[in-house]
């Protein structure tokens, strides 16, 4: 049976009858979509290899602001490093 992409089927395991359902999960086209515009810019600059100081100069903000934005990016994306960010964002 299928209703709006949801699949429901029965499985018999031994003497037990189970009903199993699966539904499609909506995924963002890009991990960056969960970030603010400023966080997206910082993330892209990080993937280009820029340091926090270089990003701050380019964005005309404090280095601490960049560090805070980077921590927010890590938290939102469930990652912990620049390398993980690059692996997630770059094709």
C-alpha positions as CSV (number, residue, x, y, z in Angstrom):
1,X,0.0,0.0,0.0
2,X,1.3,3.5,-0.8
3,X,-0.1,6.9,0.2
4,X,1.8,10.1,-0.6
5,X,5.1,8.3,-0.7
6,X,4.5,6.3,2.5
7,X,5.1,2.6,2.0
8,X,3.3,0.2,4.5
9,X,3.8,-3.5,4.4
10,X,3.6,-6.5,6.7
11,X,6.4,-8.7,7.7
12,X,6.0,-12.1,9.4
13,X,8.8,-13.1,11.7
14,X,8.3,-16.5,13.3
15,X,4.8,-16.4,14.7
16,X,4.7,-12.6,14.9
17,X,3.2,-10.3,12.3
18,X,4.7,-6.8,12.0
19,X,3.5,-3.7,10.2
20,X,6.4,-1.7,8.8
21,X,6.1,1.8,7.4
22,X,8.7,4.0,5.6
23,X,8.3,7.6,4.5
24,X,10.4,9.9,2.4
25,X,12.5,12.4,4.3
26,X,12.8,15.9,3.0
27,X,16.4,16.8,2.7
28,X,17.9,20.3,2.2
29,X,19.5,20.7,-1.2
30,X,22.6,22.0,0.5
31,X,23.8,21.8,4.1
32,X,24.4,25.6,3.9
33,X,20.6,26.2,3.7
34,X,20.3,25.8,7.5
35,X,22.8,28.7,8.0
36,X,22.2,32.4,8.1
37,X,23.6,34.5,5.2
38,X,26.6,35.6,7.3
39,X,27.3,32.0,8.4
40,X,27.1,30.8,4.8
41,X,29.6,33.4,3.8
42,X,32.0,32.4,6.6
43,X,31.6,28.7,5.7
44,X,32.4,29.4,2.1
45,X,35.5,31.5,3.1
46,X,36.6,28.7,5.4
47,X,36.4,26.2,2.6
48,X,38.7,28.5,0.5
49,X,41.3,28.1,3.2
50,X,41.1,31.5,4.8
51,X,41.9,32.0,8.5
52,X,39.5,33.6,11.0
53,X,41.6,36.8,10.9
54,X,41.5,36.9,7.1
55,X,37.8,36.2,7.1
56,X,37.3,39.0,9.6
57,X,39.3,41.5,7.5
58,X,37.3,40.6,4.4
59,X,34.0,40.8,6.2
60,X,35.0,43.9,8.2
61,X,34.1,42.4,11.5
62,X,35.9,41.2,14.7
63,X,37.9,37.9,14.7
64,X,35.8,36.9,17.7
65,X,32.6,37.4,15.6
66,X,34.0,35.0,13.0
67,X,34.9,32.4,15.7
68,X,31.4,32.7,17.1
69,X,29.8,32.2,13.7
70,X,32.1,29.2,13.0
71,X,31.0,27.6,16.3
72,X,27.3,28.2,15.3
73,X,28.0,26.6,11.9
74,X,29.6,23.5,13.5
75,X,26.7,23.2,15.9
76,X,24.0,23.5,13.2
77,X,25.7,21.1,10.9
78,X,26.7,18.6,13.6
79,X,30.4,18.9,12.8
80,X,33.6,19.9,14.7
81,X,36.3,21.1,12.4
82,X,37.2,23.0,9.2
83,X,38.0,19.7,7.5
84,X,34.6,18.3,8.2
85,X,33.0,21.6,7.0
86,X,35.0,21.4,3.7
87,X,34.0,17.7,3.2
88,X,30.4,18.6,3.8
89,X,30.3,21.6,1.5
90,X,32.7,20.9,-1.3
91,X,31.7,18.6,-4.1
